[in-house]
Amino acid sequence: MKFLKRNYGWMIVALLAALPMLVLAKMIQIDWQNGLTISLVENAVGEDRTTLEMLYHVSGEFAIRWMTAVLTCTPFFILFGITNLFVRQAVGIATAVWSLVHFVLFIWAEGFAETFTQVNYIAGFVAVLILIPLLLTSNRKSMKLLIATWKKLQSFSYVAIILSLLHVALLEKTWLVYAVVVGLGFVIRIPVVKEKIIANRLKLSKA
């Protein structure tokens, strides 16, 4: 019970991040009979899109959603005074994993060389490169080893979200809602705004 009380937050995040993966896994067929071969289930999502197109689309949507979520953790704390570092780490891990899955599917569909043919692809690729070290250091051991450097490293997530929004915007996808959420988060972080919100919150809590 103590374990659940201490860790239920990141466990919920992990579950929410993993469930869509289970659905997508049903679209992939793995054959071990003649060595390892991986193929896609044809017509798994109807005739509107191929299975690979659906996997690519869904993984990209979840990647940008989780990335937006991780950048709302600090504004959420400012607004409500509720924070949990390990939940934030779990959200960051979900962001990186979904982004990597999206990139792997892109390479599968288009080939690695295609990464450098368009500005939006390059922006997405650089965002993934930034997320890899963030993923590898999103654990308690790294926090203890890196100390202050860990926070500086994690701050690169801001660069990753900007590049990801650029990637989505240039693809003419539905990006405005994510930009608004992230933009409001940055406004809330402005010292004057932040201090005023926290002061009002503390005042209401004492009332």
Secondary structure, DSSP 4 states (H G I P E B T S, - for coil): -HHHHHHHHHHHHHHHHHHHHHHHHTTEEEE-TTS-EEEEPTTTT-SSS-HHHHHHHHHHHHHHHHHHHHTTHHHHHHHH----HHHHHHHHHHHHHHHHHHHHHHHHHH-GGGGGSSHHHHHHHHHHHHHHHHHHT-SHHHHHHHTHHHHHHHTTHHHHHHHHHHHHHHTT-S-HHHHHHHHHHHHHHSHHHHHHHHHHHHHHHH-
